[in-house]
Each structure stands twice: as structure tokens, then as C-alpha cells.
Amino acid sequence: MASADADRKASGAATQPDSASRRRGATRQDGAMQTAATDMLNIEFPIFAFSHCRDVVAAVTKAGGLGVLGAVAHSPQALETDLAWIENEVGGRPYGVDLIVPAKYAGDEDGGYTLDDIAQLIPDTHRAFIDEILERYDVPELPADDTTTRSNTAVGGHDGNAPFSANAALPQLEVALASNASFIANALGPPPGFLIDRCKEEGKLIGALAGRPQHAERHQAAGVDIIIAQGSEAGGHTGEIGSMVLIPEIVDAVNIPVLGAGGIGRGRQMAAAMALGAQGVWCGSVWLTTEEAETHPVVKEKFLAATSADTIRSRSLTGKHARMLKSAWTEEWDRDDRPDPLGMPLQPILTTEAQKRIARAAHTKGSGAEKLANYFVGQIVGTMNQSKTSGQVVIEMIEEFIESVESLARQLEV
């Protein structure tokens, strides 16, 4: 296993540490953290970093954690390109891919609805509501030659397929299985049996997110290797149970390794999750303000200024409850006279073009688009007040984790 010092230099995260930091670094180098998660994936630190940005994935992996690329917004071609780039960067170190492969989906007999199918199901009232918002906030139309396919927005489909459908997900899965990724996570709902079977055939570990103990029990019964216990504090799609309650409930419900997720971005929170029985942590929001992140600059500024009270669980982007930054967009969808958000996948199709228009125009200071701009983020945003390298975030988490554990140990000394 590569040493922590070498990885830190490779990731560009190294700074001149004080003597205490050097002592802690030597301890990590001599005996890196050992949990079920680190043993299964041969990583130095049990920090799983979910990010849509390949640069973050590579940086965290090189710093000793496990970068996991969120692939739902990728076309199969873009995913193949990004995975090849990551592999070239990380030099054989393990990394992961996060997909959304649905177990059940409307139109399953044909692999899911196409975008044209969805367009016919969206009510005119909802289209008019979106149009009214964009007009009132003076958000310009997209240029006729706009070719934007990826941005920090709700998710669209690929090649005419609806988002989160089998037709959209299966080509991504084939690319991920053909790669050197060691870990495949299914981000929404129970992984279908064929996904688990294919991962095991290819020698890859499979993980799944759970917001209730019953979800975790179903995942284990299906053959999942690692459970991500995601508390309500998390960004993106999340349930209602907080991490402090959820993590030990899930740890007690299954006999496979559990990662704690939701509200985790510092070493003290990592120590708390592992004291609750987790074998590692799954972090997503904390990478959104790193130097490597492709977060929209305006949204990144909002994140850096936000408090932990500045997020909301809203159905306004995807149709499912997802935690995101409060903005004029979420306020509009909280009005008494607004239509109910549509279910998935209709709501993402309804909102994707609007979000692209907002993202394109949000750079103008004081504009309506700037007021509307937001993105998925967890309550940890309140401590994300300084942009750092991803490698620095990893090392600072481990440093604070060690301090926390040592502090607790001293309380037991007689």
C-alpha cells in the first residue's frame, strides 16, 4: 500500500505540518486504519468520496480514500472517457462508480419511457408554472447552438432515453463493469438482481444506500456487500431519519459492513459514525467546494457562505425528496399556489432545460438566474466555508478523527 506521505505529495495536498501532525502522520503510515471497509477494498482510509467530478475522485483516491464517480449524468461515451482518465491518474489504486439502475420503472417492458413519451405526460399547468418563473426572473432562453450536456442541474436522459430508466442505465453499467473500478454503488432503491450478479461475475463489490433498517435488510438479502446508511442530513435524495439514530439501527440490522453517510465532512463526525458501528464513511457534499470540484462558481459561492440551516428537502428538481440549498427556486416551489411536483422521471424532464438556462445566466451578478441557482447539498454545508484541495480535506478529516479518538481514550484513563 502506498504511504500517506507519498499520496499526499501526489495529490498536491501536502503542507508543512507541525510536530504533532508529523507524529500522527507517522502513525498512519506505519499502521493505516484497519476496518472491514479498508480490508475489502485495500485502501488506507475508510473515506468514500462520492463526486460527479473525476478530478475529485482521483484526488481522494490518491490521498488514501476511495473516490466514487457519480455517473448518472454521464453519457456512456463520457463515462468511458472519465473512467479511463481516472485510471490513468490513480495508478492502479481502487476507485468506484455510482449508478442509478432501477429495480422497477414505468415502461419496464420496453426498458423505460423515452424522453418523447415523458414529454406527452407532463401537464401544461406545470410547463406554464416553469415558464412563469423564468419570465419573472428574466432568465434568457438558451442559444440555438447550445450543446450543454452536463452541468450541475437536474438529470436528463441520454440518446432519447428518459433519466433513471433501464435504457439509460444499462449502457452505463456495461461501461462500469468493463472498467477497473473495484466498487459499484446503486444510488436509489434496491439494486436489481442482474446488477448484483454481473458485479459478482466481474469480481466487483456492490454497495447500496439505505435510509431505513428495512432497506438495509433487503439489500443484504439481495447480495449487497456494503450498506451506506444515509441519514436525513445528507445532500441529494435522502429520507427522514437522522444519522445518529439511523447508523446504529442499520448496523444492528445487518451483518455486513456499513458506511455512515449524512452530515459527515469532518473527523469528529467520522469518529462519531464509527463509534456508532460504521466501518467507514460516505461523504458527498464536502467535496463540492474543493478546488477540484466542477461546481458552478455561483453555487460554490453560495455554499461557502451558507449555514447548516440553509438547506431544504424538496421535490422541486427530481420529484423525490432531495436535500438542496435554499434559493429562489425552492421558494417558488414552496408557494401555496404552485402545482405539486411531478413524480420521477417526469419532474427531472420538466426542470432540466430550465436549470440549464439558470446555470448559463447565473454568472451575472444580481440577476434573477443568480437568485434561482442552487444544487444538492447536505447540512454539512455550514462548515464548508473555505475552498481546499480534496487531498487536504482527507488529511484534515483523518487528523481530527485521531484527535477525537485520543480525546475519548483519555477520558477512560484512570
HELIX and SHEET records of a PDB file:
HELIX    1   1 ALA A    4  SER A   11  1                                   8    
HELIX    2   2 SER A   19  ASP A   30  1                                  12    
HELIX    3   3 ALA A   36  LEU A   41  1                                   6    
HELIX    4   4 ARG A   54  LYS A   62  1                                   9    
HELIX    5   5 PRO A   76  VAL A   90  1                                  15    
HELIX    6   6 ASP A  108  ASP A  110  5                                   3    
HELIX    7   7 LEU A  115  LEU A  121  1                                   7    
HELIX    8   8 ASP A  124  ARG A  136  1                                  13    
HELIX    9   9 ALA A  166  ALA A  178  1                                  13    
HELIX   10  10 GLY A  193  GLU A  201  1                                   9    
HELIX   11  11 PRO A  213  ALA A  222  1                                  10    
HELIX   12  12 SER A  243  ALA A  253  1                                  11    
HELIX   13  13 GLY A  267  ALA A  275  1                                   9    
HELIX   14  14 SER A  285  THR A  289  5                                   5    
HELIX   15  15 PRO A  297  ALA A  305  1                                   9    
HELIX   16  16 ALA A  328  GLU A  332  1                                   5    
HELIX   17  17 LEU A  346  ALA A  361  1                                  16    
HELIX   18  18 GLY A  368  LEU A  372  1                                   5    
HELIX   19  19 GLN A  379  THR A  383  5                                   5    
HELIX   20  20 SER A  390  GLN A  411  1                                  22    
SHEET    1   A 9 ILE A  47  SER A  51  0                                        
SHEET    2   A 9 LEU A  66  GLY A  70  1                                        
SHEET    3   A 9 GLY A  96  LEU A  99  1                                        
SHEET    4   A 9 PHE A 183  ASN A 186  1                                        
SHEET    5   A 9 LEU A 205  ALA A 210  1                                        
SHEET    6   A 9 ILE A 226  GLN A 230  1                                        
SHEET    7   A 9 VAL A 258  ALA A 261  1                                        
SHEET    8   A 9 GLY A 280  CYS A 283  1                                        
SHEET    9   A 9 ILE A  47  SER A  51  1                                        
SHEET    1   B 3 GLY A 236  HIS A 237  0                                        
SHEET    2   B 3 ALA A 322  LEU A 325 -1                                        
SHEET    3   B 3 THR A 311  SER A 314 -1                                        
END                                                                             
